[in-house]
Amino acid sequence: MKKFFFPLDTVLRYKEQVLDSLKGEHARILAKVRECEHAIDELEFQHRQCTIEFRNNKMAGMKINEIHTYENYLDSLRIKIQKKRELLAVLQEQEEAKRNEVVEAKKETSSIDKLKERKRFEYEKEVQKQEEHFIEEFVTTRDAMARLNG
């Protein structure tokens, strides 16, 4: 009997390539999310440190222009943190959308893969049936030949 052939193999390979590509894109977006979260943590740390330093210096006595410098710097850090949080929200939306695309691609690939396995099982069952039939014919022919010669 001829070798197993699955007509949707090219489609399956294409879907697997698409899935791999989407997984790569998802990983890149996830890396950007982690990088943005790290940047926010770093900015918040700087803000806390500067606030502590500012508070300590105010207790020791400061000039007005130094106070304004600290306040301006703290404001700029707050703005940077806010912008990074907005960027993080956008990146998280992109990550979720890409994750959904990966899930859908995985479903498509999985359904074709299951179909292939079912067709392979049917093929193997048919091969086994044909082999049993061949063995039956062989035994029947051998017995008939033995009776004729016998």
Disulfide bonds with the S-S distance in Angstrom:
none
